[in-house]
Amino acid sequence: MSIEKAIFSYLTNFPGVKDLIGTRLYPLEIPQTGTLPAVIYESMGRNSINSQSGDSNLAKSTIRFTAWAEDYDGERVIIDALDIALNGYQGMMGGLYIQGCFTRQAGEDLNVPTDLIGRVIEGDFWHGKR
């Protein structure tokens, strides 16, 4: 299972997040028919971790989440829920074992056509490659 599918499965079933966005968790952009509030996610990269003896079968994937809502307070509540769901998480996420996830809030994103400001949080996910 890919890290993105694992995250989707986990977050859309996590009570604090599910109550706010349901399944409105989209890769890269909100569809034209999508409604707010919603969250988009994008991969910011993946690094393989090697040891002196070679491949460790461990990877670190960085995923950026941007929360979009009708108002600034709505975005803040979603970011807080994502932080609670992800920061310090260790265990199964879908079919993928996460050895650890650590988040950092990364500021804001302006969508010029809509004048909406999105709140951003990034997570580093340490997981097996296979």
Buried (B, 14 or more C-beta within 10 A) or exposed (E): EEBBEBBBBBBBEBEBBBEBBEEBBBEEEBEEEEEBBBBBBBBEEBEEEEEEEEEEEBBBBBBBBBBBBEEEEBBBBBBBBBBBBBBEBEEEBBEBEBBBBBBEBBEEBEEEEEEBBBBBBBBBBBBEBE
